Amino acid sequence: MGNKLVSKTNLKSRIMTIALLLAGGSGARLKTETPKQFIRVCGKTIIEHTLDVFEQHAQIDEIIVVIHAQFVEVMEKIVQSAGYKKIKRILKGGTERQESSWVGIKACREYPEANLIIHDAVRPLIDAETITKVVTVLEKYHAVTIAIPTSDTIYTVERERIKGVPDRKQLMRAQTPQGFKQHIIQKAYQYAFQDKNFLATDDCSVVAKYLPTEPIVVVKGKEQNVKITHMEDLYFLEKILQTQR
């Protein structure tokens, strides 16, 4: 399954929408032996809850999972057991997030006009409505992100002292999915890798820095679309899933 390509029949005649799920986390901040994407909540692993939403979304043509090399076989067993049809490739990711993004982006280079929807696999409360918003924006623009306003006051700090207090009306917290035309995000990364100091925690920041004239549309997200990072997030996830049931 690792490098098998999806059938190209009739796909090059239209714009594909491909979901890239980044699942390379180790769960270090959760302090668990099991990587957080494989922790079971309400009968399924976290990554399965995420995959279910993309698998069932009518506008998603293909799903690519990028994961740590150590867990490729684990992921393959999950795919086979759950019967996911849209997962055509499971790829080995890098040591940093941007390296895993790049693995997925390169895997889609034969479809330069494709919509790439890049999502953290440990944001399992993503919903179909949000995915639809991202795909819709890509009908007109080349880059889009989900974000939510911050309700907290934010400080800039240096040496444990407040240096500034930005206007929070202009601040938003980034989420995923983030969407791009394949050729745009590939071009941004190609420029980025020429920078010896390149480091990114999300993909829109790569476009913003290395393709500064490319507009990035911001779509308002939802508070519940949390990234599972701390133990409190697991409790929140379980509560929401139980409520949905």
C-alpha positions in Angstrom: 0.0 0.0 0.0 2.9 2.3 0.8 3.5 3.9 -2.6 0.6 2.6 -4.6 -1.1 5.3 -6.7 -4.8 5.8 -7.0 -6.3 4.9 -10.4 -5.9 7.8 -12.8 -9.0 7.0 -14.8 -10.9 10.2 -15.4 -9.1 11.9 -12.5 -6.9 14.1 -14.6 -9.9 15.5 -16.4 -11.2 17.2 -13.2 -9.8 18.8 -10.1 -9.1 16.2 -7.4 -9.4 17.0 -3.7 -6.9 15.0 -1.6 -6.8 15.0 2.1 -3.3 14.8 3.7 -3.6 13.5 7.3 -0.4 14.2 9.3 -0.1 11.5 12.0 3.5 11.6 13.0 3.1 12.7 16.6 4.6 10.6 19.4 2.3 11.8 22.3 5.3 13.0 24.4 3.2 15.8 26.0 0.5 13.4 26.9 3.2 11.2 28.5 1.7 8.0 27.2 3.4 5.0 25.7 0.9 4.8 22.9 1.2 7.6 20.3 -1.8 9.8 20.8 -3.3 9.1 17.3 -3.7 5.4 18.4 -5.3 6.1 21.8 -8.8 4.6 21.9 -11.7 6.8 22.8 -15.3 5.6 22.7 -14.3 2.4 20.9 -12.1 3.8 18.2 -8.6 5.2 17.9 -8.3 8.9 17.6 -7.1 8.7 14.0 -10.2 6.6 13.1 -12.5 9.3 14.4 -10.7 11.7 12.1 -10.6 9.4 9.1 -14.3 8.7 9.4 -15.2 12.3 8.7 -12.9 12.5 5.6 -13.9 9.1 4.3 -17.6 10.0 4.4 -17.2 13.5 2.9 -18.5 13.5 -0.7 -15.9 16.1 -1.9 -12.8 14.1 -0.7 -11.5 11.9 -3.5 -8.5 10.4 -1.8 -6.8 10.3 1.6 -3.1 10.1 2.2 -1.8 9.3 5.7 1.7 10.4 6.5 2.9 8.6 9.6 6.1 7.7 11.5 7.9 4.8 9.8 7.6 2.8 13.0 3.8 2.7 12.7 3.1 2.2 9.0 2.1 -1.5 9.6 -0.1 -0.5 12.5 -1.9 2.0 10.2 -2.3 -0.5 7.4 -4.0 -2.9 9.8 -6.4 -0.1 10.9 -7.2 0.7 7.3 -7.9 -3.0 6.5 -9.9 -3.6 9.6 -12.1 -0.5 9.2 -12.5 -0.9 5.5 -11.6 2.6 4.4 -11.9 3.0 0.7 -10.3 6.4 0.1 -7.0 5.7 1.7 -4.7 4.9 -1.2 -1.3 5.7 0.3 0.3 5.5 3.7 3.6 7.3 3.6 6.6 7.5 6.0 6.9 11.0 7.5 9.9 13.0 8.7 11.2 14.0 12.1 9.6 17.4 11.9 6.1 18.4 10.9 7.2 20.3 7.8 9.1 17.2 6.6 5.9 15.2 6.9 3.9 17.8 5.0 6.5 17.8 2.3 6.3 14.0 1.9 2.5 14.3 1.3 2.8 17.3 -1.0 5.4 15.7 -3.2 3.3 12.6 -3.5 0.6 14.7 -5.2 2.9 16.5 -7.7 1.4 14.8 -10.7 -1.9 16.7 -9.9 -0.6 20.3 -9.7 -4.2 21.8 -9.8 -5.4 19.4 -7.1 -6.9 20.7 -3.8 -4.8 19.5 -0.9 -6.6 19.6 2.4 -3.9 19.2 5.1 -5.2 18.2 8.5 -3.7 17.1 11.9 -4.8 13.5 12.5 -5.3 14.3 16.2 -8.0 16.8 15.5 -10.8 14.2 15.5 -13.7 16.6 16.1 -13.4 18.2 12.6 -16.8 18.2 10.9 -18.0 18.0 7.3 -19.2 21.6 7.3 -15.7 22.9 7.9 -14.2 20.7 5.3 -16.8 21.9 2.8 -15.9 25.6 3.6 -12.2 24.9 2.9 -12.9 23.1 -0.4 -15.3 25.9 -1.5 -12.7 28.6 -1.0 -10.3 26.7 -3.2 -12.6 27.2 -6.1 -11.5 30.9 -6.2 -8.3 31.1 -4.1 -5.1 29.1 -3.8 -4.7 29.0 0.0 -7.1 28.9 2.9 -6.9 28.3 6.7 -9.4 27.6 9.5 -8.9 29.9 12.5 -10.8 31.1 15.5 -10.6 34.4 17.4 -8.7 34.5 20.6 -10.6 35.5 23.7 -7.5 35.8 25.8 -5.1 38.7 26.1 -1.8 37.8 24.4 1.6 39.0 25.5 4.8 39.1 23.7 7.5 38.2 26.2 11.2 38.5 26.4 13.3 37.4 29.4 10.2 36.8 31.4 9.0 40.4 30.9 6.1 41.6 28.9 7.3 43.5 25.8 4.0 44.1 24.1 0.3 43.5 24.2 -1.1 43.0 20.6 -4.6 44.0 19.9 -6.5 40.7 20.3 -9.1 41.8 17.7 -6.4 41.2 15.1 -5.3 37.8 16.5 -6.7 34.4 15.6 -5.7 30.9 16.6 -4.8 28.7 13.7 -6.5 25.3 13.2 -6.6 22.7 10.5 -7.6 21.7 7.9 -5.7 24.2 5.8 -6.2 24.0 2.0 -4.0 24.7 -1.0 -3.6 24.2 -4.7 -0.9 21.6 -4.9 1.4 23.8 -7.1 1.2 26.7 -4.7 2.1 24.8 -1.5 4.8 22.9 -3.4 6.4 26.1 -4.6 6.3 27.6 -1.1 8.1 24.6 0.3 10.7 24.6 -2.4 11.6 28.2 -1.5 11.5 27.4 2.2 14.0 24.5 1.9 16.5 27.0 0.5 16.3 28.8 3.9 18.8 27.1 6.3 16.7 28.4 9.2 13.4 27.1 7.9 11.1 25.8 10.6 7.3 25.8 10.5 4.5 24.7 12.8 1.8 24.9 10.1 1.6 25.1 6.4 -0.1 28.5 5.9 2.9 30.1 7.6 5.1 28.6 4.9 3.0 30.3 2.2 2.8 33.5 4.1 6.6 33.8 4.5 7.8 32.5 1.2 5.0 33.5 -1.1 4.0 36.8 0.6 1.9 38.1 -2.4 -0.3 35.0 -2.3 -3.5 35.8 -0.4 -4.5 33.3 2.3 -8.2 33.3 3.1 -9.2 32.8 6.7 -12.4 30.9 7.5 -13.8 30.9 11.0 -13.5 27.5 12.6 -15.1 26.0 15.7 -13.9 25.9 19.3 -14.5 22.1 19.6 -12.0 21.4 16.8 -9.2 20.9 19.3 -5.8 19.3 18.7 -5.4 16.5 21.2 -2.3 17.5 23.1 -2.9 17.3 26.9 -4.8 14.8 29.0 -7.6 17.4 29.5 -8.1 17.2 25.7 -8.8 13.5 25.9 -11.5 14.0 28.6 -13.0 16.7 26.4 -13.0 14.5 23.3 -14.7 11.6 25.2 -17.4 13.9 26.5 -18.1 15.4 23.1 -18.2 11.9 21.4 -20.5 10.6 24.1 -22.8 13.6 23.6 -22.9 13.1 19.9 -23.9 9.5 20.3 
